[in-house]
């Protein structure tokens, strides 16, 4: 019997997949628990529409991320921090600091976890930081650390 899964079922398939299940398993377990629905024409069409809408939404998000990546080429975040004579900071600049400045200057809210720093920035100068905008879409952000006078 062909069924459409409404949830992930271990050993059978993922949500919104159409799979074969034995008639007894489907009628006695999957349907009563709400894990699946029968794969008739109406249900198949409904799932297809849902998948097309999800794909359109994903395509829109990818395009927005690409547009934002192009904008990031022009962005420069300037952070002022206390530093010694050797240009070494008395503290450090973290991804949280960069995210806050980015929101303050450009009104773009980026989660600090999306700003990819190997370690906190501990010296003045210009650094190029990776920002993950979407899976497989990573932008470069120019971060300039200046010494407070």
Buried (B, 14 or more C-beta within 10 A) or exposed (E): BBBBBBEEBEEBBEEBBBBEBEEEBBBEBBBEEEBBBBBEEEBBEEBEEEEEEEEEEEEEEBEEBEEBBEEBEEBEBEBEBEBEEEEEBEEBBBBEBBBBBBEEEBEBEBEBEBBEBEEEBBBBEEBEBBBBBBEEBBBEBBBEBEBEE
